[in-house]
Amino acid sequence: MIQSHYQWQLADTDDSKLATQLAQEFDLAPVVAQILISRGYDSSEQVDRFFCILN
């Protein structure tokens, strides 16, 4: 495995319930859901639009 030269730090959020919901709904790893929330994607509609742009 490639070793990272950086230590990732996530912002503390109180949105663990939302992160769990988004992770389950979109079949994401919980950390990915947390990153999306910290980037301002805090609803199912916003996350869906984000992934549609990528396709």
Backbone bond lengths (Angstrom), bond angles and torsions (degrees), N, CA, C in turn:
res aa  C-N    CA-C-N  psi(-1)  N-CA   C-N-CA  omega(-1)  CA-C   N-CA-C  phi
1 M - - - 1.440 - - 1.531 108.64 -
2 I 1.301 115.97 145.29 1.457 121.48 178.64 1.531 108.84 -76.16
3 Q 1.305 115.69 132.09 1.451 120.48 178.30 1.522 110.13 -86.78
4 S 1.306 116.65 131.80 1.456 122.38 178.89 1.524 110.08 -79.98
5 H 1.301 115.72 144.08 1.459 120.76 175.89 1.522 110.94 -91.75
6 Y 1.310 116.56 1.33 1.452 122.06 -176.17 1.516 110.39 -124.13
7 Q 1.309 115.60 151.82 1.453 120.84 173.57 1.517 107.27 -109.84
8 W 1.329 115.93 114.08 1.456 121.46 -177.85 1.512 109.51 -73.43
9 Q 1.335 115.29 137.85 1.451 121.31 176.44 1.521 108.04 -129.60
10 L 1.317 115.79 126.27 1.458 120.98 177.76 1.515 109.91 -94.97
11 A 1.312 115.47 144.00 1.457 119.81 175.56 1.524 108.99 -66.34
12 D 1.307 116.32 142.32 1.458 120.44 176.44 1.520 109.11 -69.96
13 T 1.316 115.77 130.62 1.455 120.28 177.17 1.521 109.32 -130.34
14 D 1.299 115.45 154.31 1.459 121.30 175.74 1.519 110.39 -98.68
15 D 1.326 116.29 19.27 1.453 122.13 -173.59 1.525 112.99 -104.74
16 S 1.331 117.15 37.36 1.458 118.94 -177.95 1.524 111.55 -63.79
17 K 1.329 116.67 -33.69 1.468 120.35 178.27 1.527 109.71 -66.12
18 L 1.337 116.98 -43.74 1.461 121.70 178.02 1.523 110.50 -65.80
19 A 1.326 117.49 -40.97 1.466 120.92 178.80 1.525 110.76 -61.82
20 T 1.315 116.79 -42.02 1.464 121.15 178.00 1.523 110.42 -63.31
21 Q 1.328 116.48 -43.13 1.466 120.88 179.97 1.527 110.98 -62.73
22 L 1.329 117.30 -47.95 1.462 120.53 -179.29 1.530 111.24 -65.45
23 A 1.324 116.34 -39.50 1.464 120.30 178.85 1.525 110.83 -60.69
24 Q 1.307 116.87 -42.83 1.461 120.47 179.85 1.522 111.39 -70.88
25 E 1.321 116.68 -43.30 1.462 121.03 -176.54 1.522 112.66 -64.90
26 F 1.335 116.67 -37.78 1.458 120.25 -175.66 1.523 112.62 -108.29
27 D 1.315 117.25 9.23 1.464 123.65 179.83 1.534 110.36 54.29
28 L 1.336 115.16 54.42 1.456 122.61 -178.66 1.517 110.31 -110.82
29 A 1.303 115.84 157.32 1.456 120.02 168.81 1.531 107.12 -69.08
30 P 1.324 117.93 143.11 1.465 119.80 -178.93 1.528 113.60 -54.81
31 V 1.310 117.47 -35.75 1.466 119.78 179.69 1.524 111.20 -65.59
32 V 1.322 117.93 -34.13 1.472 121.15 177.21 1.521 109.70 -66.53
33 A 1.323 116.84 -42.07 1.464 120.44 177.22 1.526 110.67 -61.99
34 Q 1.321 117.41 -40.05 1.463 120.88 178.18 1.525 111.16 -64.09
35 I 1.327 117.21 -40.33 1.462 121.24 178.53 1.522 110.31 -63.87
36 L 1.321 116.94 -44.18 1.465 120.30 178.43 1.529 111.15 -60.02
37 I 1.319 117.04 -44.20 1.458 121.18 179.23 1.530 110.11 -62.05
38 S 1.331 116.57 -43.65 1.466 118.96 -179.29 1.527 111.73 -67.04
39 R 1.334 117.20 -21.81 1.462 121.92 176.52 1.524 112.83 -88.27
40 G 1.341 116.70 1.13 1.455 120.56 175.36 1.519 115.10 100.57
41 Y 1.317 117.78 1.83 1.468 121.59 177.01 1.527 107.45 -89.70
42 D 1.331 116.20 86.41 1.461 119.63 -171.64 1.521 113.83 -114.58
43 S 1.326 116.49 23.68 1.466 119.68 173.07 1.523 108.60 -143.40
44 S 1.318 115.33 159.28 1.465 120.21 179.32 1.526 110.86 -60.28
45 E 1.326 116.82 -38.03 1.464 120.59 -178.73 1.529 111.22 -65.28
46 Q 1.330 116.80 -41.17 1.461 120.09 179.95 1.525 111.34 -67.45
47 V 1.318 116.73 -41.85 1.465 120.21 179.11 1.526 109.78 -65.54
48 D 1.328 117.26 -40.72 1.461 121.30 178.46 1.529 110.41 -61.38
49 R 1.331 117.25 -44.36 1.475 120.67 177.55 1.520 111.24 -63.27
50 F 1.326 117.52 -38.90 1.456 121.22 178.46 1.520 110.74 -60.01
51 F 1.322 117.21 -46.08 1.459 120.11 -178.67 1.533 112.26 -73.89
52 C 1.325 118.36 -28.58 1.457 120.40 176.28 1.511 111.40 -67.89
53 I 1.327 117.04 -33.92 1.461 120.87 177.59 1.525 109.95 -64.48
54 L 1.315 116.99 -34.56 1.458 120.65 -177.87 1.522 112.65 -73.81
55 N 1.315 117.74 -20.41 1.475 120.21 -177.68 1.479 111.91 -88.46
